[in-house]
């Protein structure tokens, strides 16, 4: 049976990008469950606002299918409805997935759909929170998102509502000079204007170049 373990900043497995990008907000330790080797793979972070236009939903479904087929490692909190739907698609494949809850792993019920991927060594659960953080909040979700984006090699945002926390988060990611992608659509015009790169579904090679 798999057990959680802890990674401290002085451990070689601790992602050095966390203190580099997050500064004092970098977690004092990271708790993991699953195959730690997945952290060494370049990953794509996936985000989407709670509300997402219908045409972008269809395109994001298509993207998730293509990510699954191409074997791209995907990391995310998988909290919003669109993110959860993408996770369902990804877990049907064989590519690695990193799921990051906005709370500690201590005492957390592991979803049944996670158990087989965990046992197969293609899934990793990662949390930057102390064992006492047993409930997700807006604040823990925002820190979790920053950790996810910092660890990832590239970030994909299906949609960020205007003047939302997700849009603000995108501005921070762009300030890090990390590649940020979104779907080329009028609903994402504000993201493209601020510097997000348009993602064309037939060219996933751009994601982790």
C-alpha positions, 0 to 999 in steps of 0.5 A: 500500500502506498504511503505519503512521504515528505520532501524538504528544501534540502532534499534533491527531489525538492523542485528548486523552482519553488523558492526561485519563483515563489520566494517566501511563499515557497512551501517549507515541505511538499507532501507526495503520494505516488511515483516521485519520478513523475516530478522529473518529467516536464509537465503541462499545467491545466487551468480553467475558470469555473465558468467556461463558454460552450465552444471552449468546452468542446475545444478543451475536451478535444485537447484533453483527448489529444494530451492523453494520446500524446502522453504529455504529463499533465499537472493541476488542481483539477477543481473547476468543472472543466478541469475535473472533466479533463482529469476524467479523460486523462485518467483513462489513458496511460500518461502521467498525471500530477494532482495537487489538492488545495489542502494537505494529504493527511486524512484526505480520502483518496478518490477511487479513480485515483487508486489504479493509476497510483498503483500503476505508478503513473499518478502523483499526488502533491500538496504544499500544505501542512498536515493541519490544513484539512480544508480547501479555501480560496487562499489555499487554492490560489497558493496551490495554483501558484505551486502547480504553475511553478512546477510545470514546464508550460501552462495552459488556461482554457479560459479565464473570466475577465477580472477574475482571480484566474486572470490575475493569476495569468498575469503573474505567470506571464511575469515569470516569463513562463510559456502560457497558452490559451485557445485562440477565441474571442472569449480569450482575447484579453489573455492573448492581449496580455501575452498568452500564446494561441494554442492550435490543437494540431500542434501540441509539440509547442507545449513543452518545447 
